[in-house]
Amino acid sequence: MPVRNTVRRFIEEKLKITRYQFMKETGLSKTTVYALCDNPEQIPNGIALNKICDCYKIQPCELLEWSED
């Protein structure tokens, strides 16, 4: 799949917070957070994407990237 999520990189490098803190701040479930962090091919659904973007005031492009792989 050419589109991948960069949620893990966003959490670790930009926010510098734990997955648990990310889960609490965004209101996403533990299952969703771990799925997004552990599997870059897992694309966040619209609700999850909106929650993350609203919480951190970012554009979706900060969480998704296109790859030729």
C-alpha positions, 0 to 999 in steps of 0.5 A: 500500500503506497500510503502509510501513517506516520503516527509513531514518528509524530508521537515520538519525534514531534510530541515526545510523549508516550502512547498512553499520553497520546491516547489520553489527549486524543480520546482514541482507544488503546487498540487504535493507538497501538494499531496505528503505532505498530502498523504503518499500513493502518490508515486512521479512519476519519473519526480518528484522524479528526480527533488527532488533528483537532487535539494537536491543531495539525493538518492530516498530511502530518500523519500520512505519507505516500511511498513508492514501496 
